[in-house]
């Protein structure tokens, strides 16, 4: 079966999807309860974001009583892989070196990370 092309997510949708992955399944209220108070996102907005994610193929839902319970329709690892590879293609023509160089120079990669990367490279 060919993998479907997932539509891009907004930052707010990405935040909501991360929370659903964290909980494994969630109601609108559970997501609202996990959002930081400073976000000030109302119930209806969370509901809309969950529906958008479902329409885009990231989530699905089932009914438990009267509540809609949302759960992932796609694995986190699959979304991360697709997103990173798409990012590499669009911004760097598929070459990971400029991204790694940027992360190293910007201080996002520390010496322990470099050791882990070296072990991964040796495994390959």
N, C-alpha and C positions, 0 to 999 in steps of 0.2 A: 504494500500500500504506500503510495507517495505521501510524503509529509505535506500537510497543508501550509500555505504561506500565511503566517499569522500577521495581522495588522499591528502596527506600532501602538505602543501604549503611551499615554500621557504620564507625567510624573505622579499625579494623584492616583491613576490606575495602578501604576507600578507599586506604590506604597500600599494600596489595598490588597493587591495580589500577594505581596510579601507577607502580609498579616494572615491571609488565608492559608498560605503555605506553612506558616508558623503554627497555626491552630489545626491544620489538616482538614478541617471543615468548620464553617462558621455561619452564624446568622448575622443579619445586619446589625443587631444590637451588640453582639459580641465584638464586631469590628469597631463600632462606635466606642465601646468601652476601652478598647486598646489604643485608640488614637490619643496622642498627647493633647491635653486641654488647650494648649496654645494654638492647635490646628483649627479649632472652632468649625468643624465640619458637622453639619446637621444630619440627622437620620436619613432624610430624603436624598441628600447628596450621596451618602454612602450607598444607599439602595440603587441609585442611578449608576454609580461607578461599578457596582457588582453586576448589574444588568449589561452594561457596556462590555465588561470583561467576558461575560457569558456569550454575548453576541459576537465577540471577536474570537471565541474559541478557547480562551484561557480557563474558563470556569464552566461548571455545570451545576445544577441544583436538584434537590429532592425536597419533598414536603415531609415535615415532621409536625403532625397536627396542623396548625395554621401557619407555622413558620416555614419560610424558605431557608433551607440549609445549603450553602454554597460550598463546593469543594473543587479542587484543581482538576482540570480536564487534560492537563499536560504537566509533565514533570518539570520541576524547577531547573534541573540540570539541562534539560532540552531547551528551555527558554533562554537560559544563560548562554549556552553554546551558540544558539542561533543569533542572539543579540550581539554577542562579542564578535562572531565571525562577520556579521553584517556591518558592524561598526568598523572592523579592520578593512573590509572591502571598500566601504564608502570613503573612509578618511585616509587610509594608508595603502590603498590598492592591494590589500591582502597581505602586506608585509608586516609581521609583528614587531620587527626590530625597532622602528621609530617609537612605537608605543612603550616597549620595554625600556628604551633609552629615556623617554620622558618620565616614566615612573621612577626609574633609578635616580635621575637628576633632580626630580622634584621631591625626593625623600620618601616616596610612598613605599619603596622597597628597602627593607633593612637587612643587615648582614645575615640574620637568621633566615629571612626569605630567600636570600641568594643561596644559602646552603641547601635549602629545600629544593630550589630550582635545579641546582647541580645534581642532586640525587635523582630527581625526576628525569633529567636529561640522560644520566647514566643508565637508567632503567630502559630507556628507549633504545 
